């Protein structure tokens, strides 16, 4: 499974599936929070797949409404579903390539904290977590005018 993910990642990178929006794009507070939420979800998805752990599908089911809300916020930020999908695919590819550079046992050992955190997050806690992550990472975003 891991090799399949890597092959898909390399194929997408070769096809030029990078982020679809320029670096000059500004982020609203909602977009920053959504970005952090989807980054967490993507890390969880790839690690869960690599480690053959059920935490990802359980997390998605438990947090369905928040995830849909965050996806909609990023679709608005990227101005289209296709651009959001391209960004999300590039992110998954990046995470997959980074994890593929390590032995599976090491990836799974490092993912233990991620899995433990994911198991504690319901809709409200996930939203609070994403907001806190966005606040911590605020300096990395170009914010929209005030």
LUMNUMI-435941 format. One record per atom (N, C-alpha, C): residue number from 0; atom name; residue in three letters; x, y, z. Coordinates in nm, 2 decimals. Example, Ala and Ser with C-alpha at 12.3 -4.5 7.8 and 13.67 -1.06 7.14 Angstrom:
% LUMNUMI-435941
PT    n  atom  res      xx      yy      zz
PT    0     N  ALA    1.32   -0.57    0.78
PT    0    CA  ALA    1.23   -0.45    0.78
PT    0     C  ALA    1.32   -0.33    0.78
PT    1     N  SER    1.28   -0.22    0.71
PT    1    CA  SER    1.37   -0.11    0.71
PT    1     C  SER    1.29    0.00    0.79
This chain:
% LUMNUMI-435941
PT    n  atom  res      xx      yy      zz
PT    0     N  UNK    0.08   -0.12    0.00
PT    0    CA  UNK    0.00    0.00    0.00
PT    0     C  UNK    0.09    0.13    0.00
PT    1     N  UNK    0.19    0.12    0.08
PT    1    CA  UNK    0.28    0.24    0.09
PT    1     C  UNK    0.35    0.27   -0.05
PT    2     N  UNK    0.39    0.16   -0.12
PT    2    CA  UNK    0.45    0.18   -0.25
PT    2     C  UNK    0.35    0.24   -0.35
PT    3     N  UNK    0.22    0.20   -0.34
PT    3    CA  UNK    0.12    0.25   -0.42
PT    3     C  UNK    0.10    0.40   -0.40
PT    4     N  UNK    0.10    0.44   -0.27
PT    4    CA  UNK    0.08    0.58   -0.24
PT    4     C  UNK    0.20    0.66   -0.30
PT    5     N  UNK    0.32    0.61   -0.29
PT    5    CA  UNK    0.44    0.68   -0.34
PT    5     C  UNK    0.43    0.69   -0.49
PT    6     N  UNK    0.39    0.58   -0.55
PT    6    CA  UNK    0.38    0.58   -0.70
PT    6     C  UNK    0.28    0.69   -0.74
PT    7     N  UNK    0.17    0.69   -0.68
PT    7    CA  UNK    0.07    0.80   -0.71
PT    7     C  UNK    0.12    0.94   -0.68
PT    8     N  UNK    0.19    0.95   -0.57
PT    8    CA  UNK    0.25    1.08   -0.54
PT    8     C  UNK    0.35    1.13   -0.65
PT    9     N  UNK    0.44    1.04   -0.69
PT    9    CA  UNK    0.54    1.07   -0.79
PT    9     C  UNK    0.47    1.10   -0.92
PT   10     N  UNK    0.37    1.03   -0.96
PT   10    CA  UNK    0.30    1.05   -1.08
PT   10     C  UNK    0.23    1.19   -1.08
PT   11     N  UNK    0.17    1.23   -0.97
PT   11    CA  UNK    0.11    1.36   -0.96
PT   11     C  UNK    0.21    1.47   -0.96
PT   12     N  UNK    0.33    1.45   -0.89
PT   12    CA  UNK    0.43    1.55   -0.90
PT   12     C  UNK    0.49    1.57   -1.04
PT   13     N  UNK    0.50    1.46   -1.11
PT   13    CA  UNK    0.55    1.46   -1.24
PT   13     C  UNK    0.45    1.53   -1.33
PT   14     N  UNK    0.33    1.52   -1.30
PT   14    CA  UNK    0.22    1.59   -1.38
PT   14     C  UNK    0.21    1.73   -1.35
PT   15     N  UNK    0.28    1.78   -1.24
PT   15    CA  UNK    0.27    1.92   -1.21
PT   15     C  UNK    0.16    1.95   -1.12
PT   16     N  UNK    0.11    1.86   -1.04
PT   16    CA  UNK    0.00    1.88   -0.95
PT   16     C  UNK    0.04    1.95   -0.82
PT   17     N  UNK    0.08    2.07   -0.83
PT   17    CA  UNK    0.13    2.15   -0.72
PT   17     C  UNK    0.01    2.24   -0.67
PT   18     N  UNK    0.03    2.32   -0.57
PT   18    CA  UNK   -0.07    2.41   -0.52
PT   18     C  UNK   -0.12    2.50   -0.64
PT   19     N  UNK   -0.25    2.52   -0.65
PT   19    CA  UNK   -0.30    2.59   -0.76
PT   19     C  UNK   -0.32    2.74   -0.74
PT   20     N  UNK   -0.29    2.79   -0.62
PT   20    CA  UNK   -0.30    2.93   -0.59
PT   20     C  UNK   -0.16    2.99   -0.56
PT   21     N  UNK   -0.14    3.10   -0.61
PT   21    CA  UNK   -0.01    3.16   -0.60
PT   21     C  UNK    0.02    3.19   -0.45
PT   22     N  UNK    0.15    3.21   -0.42
PT   22    CA  UNK    0.20    3.23   -0.28
PT   22     C  UNK    0.14    3.37   -0.24
PT   23     N  UNK    0.10    3.46   -0.33
PT   23    CA  UNK    0.05    3.59   -0.29
PT   23     C  UNK   -0.09    3.58   -0.23
PT   24     N  UNK   -0.16    3.47   -0.24
PT   24    CA  UNK   -0.29    3.46   -0.19
PT   24     C  UNK   -0.30    3.49   -0.04
PT   25     N  UNK   -0.40    3.57    0.00
PT   25    CA  UNK   -0.41    3.60    0.14
PT   25     C  UNK   -0.51    3.50    0.21
PT   26     N  UNK   -0.49    3.49    0.34
PT   26    CA  UNK   -0.58    3.40    0.42
PT   26     C  UNK   -0.66    3.47    0.52
PT   27     N  UNK   -0.79    3.44    0.52
PT   27    CA  UNK   -0.88    3.49    0.63
PT   27     C  UNK   -0.85    3.40    0.75
PT   28     N  UNK   -0.90    3.44    0.86
PT   28    CA  UNK   -0.89    3.36    0.98
PT   28     C  UNK   -0.96    3.22    0.96
PT   29     N  UNK   -1.07    3.22    0.89
PT   29    CA  UNK   -1.14    3.09    0.86
PT   29     C  UNK   -1.06    3.00    0.77
PT   30     N  UNK   -0.99    3.06    0.67
PT   30    CA  UNK   -0.91    2.98    0.58
PT   30     C  UNK   -0.79    2.93    0.65
PT   31     N  UNK   -0.73    3.01    0.74
PT   31    CA  UNK   -0.61    2.96    0.82
PT   31     C  UNK   -0.65    2.84    0.91
PT   32     N  UNK   -0.77    2.85    0.97
PT   32    CA  UNK   -0.82    2.74    1.06
PT   32     C  UNK   -0.85    2.61    0.97
PT   33     N  UNK   -0.91    2.64    0.86
PT   33    CA  UNK   -0.94    2.52    0.77
PT   33     C  UNK   -0.82    2.46    0.71
PT   34     N  UNK   -0.72    2.54    0.68
PT   34    CA  UNK   -0.59    2.49    0.63
PT   34     C  UNK   -0.53    2.40    0.73
PT   35     N  UNK   -0.52    2.44    0.86
PT   35    CA  UNK   -0.46    2.36    0.96
PT   35     C  UNK   -0.54    2.23    0.99
PT   36     N  UNK   -0.68    2.24    0.98
PT   36    CA  UNK   -0.76    2.12    1.00
PT   36     C  UNK   -0.74    2.02    0.89
PT   37     N  UNK   -0.73    2.06    0.77
PT   37    CA  UNK   -0.71    1.97    0.65
PT   37     C  UNK   -0.57    1.92    0.65
PT   38     N  UNK   -0.47    1.99    0.70
PT   38    CA  UNK   -0.34    1.94    0.71
PT   38     C  UNK   -0.33    1.83    0.82
PT   39     N  UNK   -0.40    1.85    0.93
PT   39    CA  UNK   -0.41    1.74    1.03
PT   39     C  UNK   -0.48    1.62    0.97
PT   40     N  UNK   -0.59    1.64    0.91
PT   40    CA  UNK   -0.66    1.53    0.85
PT   40     C  UNK   -0.58    1.45    0.75
PT   41     N  UNK   -0.50    1.52    0.67
PT   41    CA  UNK   -0.42    1.46    0.57
PT   41     C  UNK   -0.31    1.38    0.63
PT   42     N  UNK   -0.24    1.44    0.73
PT   42    CA  UNK   -0.14    1.36    0.80
PT   42     C  UNK   -0.20    1.24    0.86
PT   43     N  UNK   -0.31    1.25    0.92
PT   43    CA  UNK   -0.38    1.13    0.98
PT   43     C  UNK   -0.42    1.03    0.88
PT   44     N  UNK   -0.47    1.07    0.76
PT   44    CA  UNK   -0.50    0.98    0.65
PT   44     C  UNK   -0.38    0.90    0.61
PT   45     N  UNK   -0.27    0.97    0.58
PT   45    CA  UNK   -0.16    0.90    0.52
PT   45     C  UNK   -0.10    0.80    0.63
PT   46     N  UNK   -0.08    0.85    0.75
PT   46    CA  UNK   -0.03    0.77    0.86
PT   46     C  UNK   -0.12    0.65    0.89
PT   47     N  UNK   -0.25    0.67    0.89
PT   47    CA  UNK   -0.34    0.56    0.92
PT   47     C  UNK   -0.33    0.46    0.81
PT   48     N  UNK   -0.32    0.50    0.68
PT   48    CA  UNK   -0.31    0.40    0.57
PT   48     C  UNK   -0.18    0.33    0.58
PT   49     N  UNK   -0.07    0.40    0.61
PT   49    CA  UNK    0.06    0.34    0.62
PT   49     C  UNK    0.07    0.23    0.73
PT   50     N  UNK    0.01    0.27    0.84
PT   50    CA  UNK    0.02    0.19    0.96
PT   50     C  UNK   -0.10    0.09    0.97
PT   51     N  UNK   -0.19    0.09    0.87
PT   51    CA  UNK   -0.31    0.01    0.87
PT   51     C  UNK   -0.38    0.02    1.00
PT   52     N  UNK   -0.41    0.14    1.04
PT   52    CA  UNK   -0.48    0.17    1.16
PT   52     C  UNK   -0.62    0.23    1.12
PT   53     N  UNK   -0.72    0.20    1.20
PT   53    CA  UNK   -0.86    0.25    1.17
PT   53     C  UNK   -0.89    0.39    1.22
PT   54     N  UNK   -0.79    0.45    1.28
PT   54    CA  UNK   -0.82    0.58    1.34
PT   54     C  UNK   -0.88    0.69    1.24
PT   55     N  UNK   -0.83    0.69    1.12
PT   55    CA  UNK   -0.87    0.78    1.02
PT   55     C  UNK   -1.02    0.77    0.98
PT   56     N  UNK   -1.07    0.65    0.94
PT   56    CA  UNK   -1.21    0.65    0.91
PT   56     C  UNK   -1.30    0.68    1.03
PT   57     N  UNK   -1.26    0.64    1.15
PT   57    CA  UNK   -1.33    0.67    1.27
PT   57     C  UNK   -1.34    0.82    1.29
PT   58     N  UNK   -1.22    0.88    1.27
PT   58    CA  UNK   -1.21    1.03    1.29
PT   58     C  UNK   -1.30    1.10    1.19
PT   59     N  UNK   -1.30    1.06    1.06
PT   59    CA  UNK   -1.38    1.12    0.96
PT   59     C  UNK   -1.53    1.11    0.99
PT   60     N  UNK   -1.57    0.99    1.04
PT   60    CA  UNK   -1.71    0.97    1.07
PT   60     C  UNK   -1.75    1.06    1.19
PT   61     N  UNK   -1.67    1.07    1.29
PT   61    CA  UNK   -1.70    1.14    1.41
PT   61     C  UNK   -1.70    1.29    1.39
PT   62     N  UNK   -1.62    1.34    1.29
PT   62    CA  UNK   -1.60    1.48    1.26
PT   62     C  UNK   -1.65    1.53    1.13
PT   63     N  UNK   -1.74    1.45    1.07
PT   63    CA  UNK   -1.79    1.47    0.94
PT   63     C  UNK   -1.83    1.62    0.91
PT   64     N  UNK   -1.91    1.68    1.00
PT   64    CA  UNK   -1.96    1.81    0.98
PT   64     C  UNK   -1.85    1.92    0.98
PT   65     N  UNK   -1.76    1.90    1.07
PT   65    CA  UNK   -1.65    2.00    1.08
PT   65     C  UNK   -1.56    1.99    0.95
PT   66     N  UNK   -1.53    1.86    0.91
PT   66    CA  UNK   -1.45    1.84    0.79
PT   66     C  UNK   -1.52    1.90    0.67
PT   67     N  UNK   -1.65    1.88    0.65
PT   67    CA  UNK   -1.72    1.94    0.54
PT   67     C  UNK   -1.71    2.09    0.54
PT   68     N  UNK   -1.73    2.15    0.66
PT   68    CA  UNK   -1.72    2.29    0.68
PT   68     C  UNK   -1.58    2.34    0.64
PT   69     N  UNK   -1.48    2.27    0.69
PT   69    CA  UNK   -1.34    2.32    0.65
PT   69     C  UNK   -1.31    2.30    0.50
PT   70     N  UNK   -1.36    2.20    0.44
PT   70    CA  UNK   -1.35    2.18    0.30
PT   70     C  UNK   -1.41    2.29    0.22
PT   71     N  UNK   -1.53    2.33    0.26
PT   71    CA  UNK   -1.61    2.44    0.20
PT   71     C  UNK   -1.53    2.57    0.22
PT   72     N  UNK   -1.47    2.59    0.33
PT   72    CA  UNK   -1.39    2.72    0.35
PT   72     C  UNK   -1.27    2.72    0.26
PT   73     N  UNK   -1.21    2.61    0.24
PT   73    CA  UNK   -1.09    2.61    0.15
PT   73     C  UNK   -1.13    2.61    0.01
PT   74     N  UNK   -1.24    2.56   -0.03
PT   74    CA  UNK   -1.29    2.57   -0.17
PT   74     C  UNK   -1.32    2.72   -0.20
PT   75     N  UNK   -1.38    2.79   -0.10
PT   75    CA  UNK   -1.40    2.93   -0.11
PT   75     C  UNK   -1.26    3.01   -0.12
PT   76     N  UNK   -1.17    2.97   -0.04
PT   76    CA  UNK   -1.03    3.03   -0.04
PT   76     C  UNK   -0.96    3.01   -0.18
PT   77     N  UNK   -0.97    2.89   -0.23
PT   77    CA  UNK   -0.91    2.86   -0.36
PT   77     C  UNK   -0.99    2.89   -0.48
PT   78     N  UNK   -1.12    2.94   -0.45
PT   78    CA  UNK   -1.21    2.98   -0.56
PT   78     C  UNK   -1.26    2.87   -0.65
PT   79     N  UNK   -1.24    2.75   -0.61
PT   79    CA  UNK   -1.30    2.64   -0.69
PT   79     C  UNK   -1.27    2.50   -0.62
PT   80     N  UNK   -1.36    2.41   -0.65
PT   80    CA  UNK   -1.33    2.28   -0.60
PT   80     C  UNK   -1.21    2.21   -0.66
PT   81     N  UNK   -1.19    2.24   -0.79
PT   81    CA  UNK   -1.08    2.18   -0.86
PT   81     C  UNK   -0.95    2.23   -0.80
PT   82     N  UNK   -0.94    2.36   -0.77
PT   82    CA  UNK   -0.81    2.41   -0.71
PT   82     C  UNK   -0.79    2.36   -0.57
PT   83     N  UNK   -0.90    2.35   -0.50
PT   83    CA  UNK   -0.88    2.29   -0.36
PT   83     C  UNK   -0.84    2.14   -0.38
PT   84     N  UNK   -0.90    2.07   -0.47
PT   84    CA  UNK   -0.86    1.93   -0.48
PT   84     C  UNK   -0.71    1.92   -0.53
PT   85     N  UNK   -0.67    2.01   -0.61
PT   85    CA  UNK   -0.52    2.00   -0.65
PT   85     C  UNK   -0.43    2.03   -0.54
PT   86     N  UNK   -0.47    2.13   -0.45
PT   86    CA  UNK   -0.39    2.16   -0.33
PT   86     C  UNK   -0.39    2.04   -0.24
PT   87     N  UNK   -0.51    1.98   -0.21
PT   87    CA  UNK   -0.52    1.87   -0.12
PT   87     C  UNK   -0.44    1.75   -0.17
PT   88     N  UNK   -0.45    1.72   -0.30
PT   88    CA  UNK   -0.37    1.61   -0.35
PT   88     C  UNK   -0.22    1.63   -0.34
PT   89     N  UNK   -0.18    1.76   -0.37
PT   89    CA  UNK   -0.03    1.79   -0.35
PT   89     C  UNK    0.01    1.77   -0.21
PT   90     N  UNK   -0.08    1.82   -0.12
PT   90    CA  UNK   -0.04    1.80    0.03
PT   90     C  UNK   -0.03    1.65    0.06
PT   91     N  UNK   -0.13    1.57    0.02
PT   91    CA  UNK   -0.12    1.43    0.05
PT   91     C  UNK    0.00    1.37   -0.01
PT   92     N  UNK    0.04    1.41   -0.13
PT   92    CA  UNK    0.16    1.36   -0.19
PT   92     C  UNK    0.29    1.40   -0.11
PT   93     N  UNK    0.29    1.52   -0.07
PT   93    CA  UNK    0.40    1.57    0.01
PT   93     C  UNK    0.42    1.49    0.14
PT   94     N  UNK    0.31    1.46    0.21
PT   94    CA  UNK    0.31    1.39    0.33
PT   94     C  UNK    0.35    1.24    0.30
PT   95     N  UNK    0.30    1.18    0.20
PT   95    CA  UNK    0.33    1.05    0.16
PT   95     C  UNK    0.48    1.03    0.13
PT   96     N  UNK    0.53    1.12    0.05
PT   96    CA  UNK    0.68    1.12    0.02
PT   96     C  UNK    0.76    1.13    0.14
PT   97     N  UNK    0.73    1.22    0.23
PT   97    CA  UNK    0.80    1.24    0.36
PT   97     C  UNK    0.80    1.12    0.44
PT   98     N  UNK    0.68    1.05    0.45
PT   98    CA  UNK    0.68    0.93    0.53
PT   98     C  UNK    0.75    0.81    0.46
PT   99     N  UNK    0.74    0.81    0.33
PT   99    CA  UNK    0.81    0.70    0.26
PT   99     C  UNK    0.96    0.70    0.28
PT  100     N  UNK    1.02    0.81    0.32
PT  100    CA  UNK    1.16    0.82    0.34
PT  100     C  UNK    1.20    0.75    0.47
PT  101     N  UNK    1.10    0.71    0.55
PT  101    CA  UNK    1.13    0.64    0.67
PT  101     C  UNK    1.08    0.49    0.67
PT  102     N  UNK    1.14    0.41    0.75
PT  102    CA  UNK    1.09    0.27    0.76
PT  102     C  UNK    0.94    0.28    0.82
PT  103     N  UNK    0.86    0.19    0.78
PT  103    CA  UNK    0.72    0.19    0.82
PT  103     C  UNK    0.71    0.18    0.98
PT  104     N  UNK    0.79    0.11    1.04
PT  104    CA  UNK    0.79    0.10    1.19
PT  104     C  UNK    0.82    0.23    1.25
PT  105     N  UNK    0.91    0.31    1.19
PT  105    CA  UNK    0.94    0.44    1.25
PT  105     C  UNK    0.82    0.54    1.22
PT  106     N  UNK    0.76    0.53    1.11
PT  106    CA  UNK    0.64    0.62    1.08
PT  106     C  UNK    0.53    0.59    1.18
PT  107     N  UNK    0.51    0.46    1.20
PT  107    CA  UNK    0.40    0.42    1.29
PT  107     C  UNK    0.43    0.46    1.44
PT  108     N  UNK    0.56    0.45    1.47
PT  108    CA  UNK    0.60    0.49    1.61
PT  108     C  UNK    0.58    0.64    1.62
PT  109     N  UNK    0.62    0.72    1.53
PT  109    CA  UNK    0.60    0.86    1.53
PT  109     C  UNK    0.45    0.90    1.52
PT  110     N  UNK    0.37    0.82    1.46
PT  110    CA  UNK    0.23    0.85    1.44
PT  110     C  UNK    0.15    0.82    1.57
PT  111     N  UNK    0.21    0.76    1.66
PT  111    CA  UNK    0.13    0.72    1.78
PT  111     C  UNK    0.07    0.84    1.85
PT  112     N  UNK    0.14    0.95    1.86
PT  112    CA  UNK    0.08    1.07    1.92
PT  112     C  UNK   -0.03    1.13    1.84
PT  113     N  UNK   -0.01    1.13    1.71
PT  113    CA  UNK   -0.11    1.18    1.62
PT  113     C  UNK   -0.24    1.09    1.63
PT  114     N  UNK   -0.23    0.96    1.63
PT  114    CA  UNK   -0.34    0.87    1.65
PT  114     C  UNK   -0.41    0.90    1.78
PT  115     N  UNK   -0.33    0.91    1.89
PT  115    CA  UNK   -0.39    0.93    2.02
PT  115     C  UNK   -0.47    1.07    2.03
PT  116     N  UNK   -0.41    1.17    1.96
PT  116    CA  UNK   -0.48    1.30    1.96
PT  116     C  UNK   -0.61    1.29    1.88
PT  117     N  UNK   -0.60    1.22    1.77
PT  117    CA  UNK   -0.72    1.21    1.68
PT  117     C  UNK   -0.83    1.14    1.75
PT  118     N  UNK   -0.80    1.04    1.84
PT  118    CA  UNK   -0.90    0.97    1.91
PT  118     C  UNK   -0.97    1.05    2.01
PT  119     N  UNK   -0.91    1.17    2.06
PT  119    CA  UNK   -0.97    1.25    2.16
PT  119     C  UNK   -1.06    1.36    2.10
PT  120     N  UNK   -1.05    1.38    1.97
PT  120    CA  UNK   -1.12    1.49    1.90
PT  120     C  UNK   -1.26    1.46    1.85
PT  121     N  UNK   -1.36    1.52    1.91
PT  121    CA  UNK   -1.49    1.52    1.85
PT  121     C  UNK   -1.51    1.65    1.78
PT  122     N  UNK   -1.63    1.68    1.73
PT  122    CA  UNK   -1.65    1.80    1.65
PT  122     C  UNK   -1.60    1.93    1.72
PT  123     N  UNK   -1.65    1.95    1.84
PT  123    CA  UNK   -1.61    2.08    1.91
PT  123     C  UNK   -1.46    2.08    1.94
PT  124     N  UNK   -1.41    1.97    1.98
PT  124    CA  UNK   -1.26    1.97    2.02
PT  124     C  UNK   -1.18    1.98    1.89
PT  125     N  UNK   -1.22    1.92    1.78
PT  125    CA  UNK   -1.15    1.93    1.66
PT  125     C  UNK   -1.14    2.08    1.61
PT  126     N  UNK   -1.26    2.15    1.62
PT  126    CA  UNK   -1.26    2.29    1.58
PT  126     C  UNK   -1.17    2.37    1.67
PT  127     N  UNK   -1.17    2.35    1.80
PT  127    CA  UNK   -1.09    2.42    1.89
PT  127     C  UNK   -0.94    2.39    1.86
PT  128     N  UNK   -0.91    2.26    1.84
PT  128    CA  UNK   -0.77    2.22    1.80
PT  128     C  UNK   -0.72    2.30    1.68
PT  129     N  UNK   -0.81    2.30    1.57
PT  129    CA  UNK   -0.77    2.36    1.44
PT  129     C  UNK   -0.75    2.51    1.46
PT  130     N  UNK   -0.84    2.57    1.55
PT  130    CA  UNK   -0.82    2.72    1.57
PT  130     C  UNK   -0.69    2.74    1.65
PT  131     N  UNK   -0.66    2.66    1.74
PT  131    CA  UNK   -0.53    2.68    1.82
PT  131     C  UNK   -0.41    2.66    1.73
PT  132     N  UNK   -0.42    2.56    1.64
PT  132    CA  UNK   -0.31    2.53    1.54
PT  132     C  UNK   -0.29    2.65    1.45
PT  133     N  UNK   -0.40    2.71    1.41
PT  133    CA  UNK   -0.40    2.83    1.32
PT  133     C  UNK   -0.34    2.95    1.39
PT  134     N  UNK   -0.37    2.96    1.52
PT  134    CA  UNK   -0.31    3.07    1.60
PT  134     C  UNK   -0.16    3.05    1.61
PT  135     N  UNK   -0.12    2.93    1.63
PT  135    CA  UNK    0.02    2.90    1.65
PT  135     C  UNK    0.10    2.92    1.52
PT  136     N  UNK    0.04    2.89    1.41
PT  136    CA  UNK    0.10    2.90    1.28
PT  136     C  UNK    0.07    3.03    1.21
PT  137     N  UNK    0.01    3.12    1.27
PT  137    CA  UNK   -0.04    3.25    1.21
PT  137     C  UNK    0.07    3.32    1.14
PT  138     N  UNK    0.19    3.32    1.19
PT  138    CA  UNK    0.30    3.40    1.12
PT  138     C  UNK    0.34    3.34    0.98
PT  139     N  UNK    0.30    3.22    0.95
PT  139    CA  UNK    0.34    3.16    0.82
PT  139     C  UNK    0.24    3.20    0.71
PT  140     N  UNK    0.13    3.26    0.75
PT  140    CA  UNK    0.03    3.30    0.65
PT  140     C  UNK    0.03    3.45    0.62
PT  141     N  UNK    0.00    3.48    0.49
PT  141    CA  UNK   -0.02    3.61    0.45
PT  141     C  UNK   -0.17    3.64    0.47
PT  142     N  UNK   -0.19    3.73    0.56
PT  142    CA  UNK   -0.33    3.76    0.60
PT  142     C  UNK   -0.39    3.86    0.51
PT  143     N  UNK   -0.52    3.85    0.49
PT  143    CA  UNK   -0.60    3.94    0.41
PT  143     C  UNK   -0.60    4.08    0.48
PT  144     N  UNK   -0.61    4.18    0.40
PT  144    CA  UNK   -0.61    4.32    0.45
PT  144     C  UNK   -0.71    4.34    0.57
PT  145     N  UNK   -0.67    4.44    0.65
PT  145    CA  UNK   -0.75    4.46    0.77
PT  145     C  UNK   -0.84    4.58    0.75
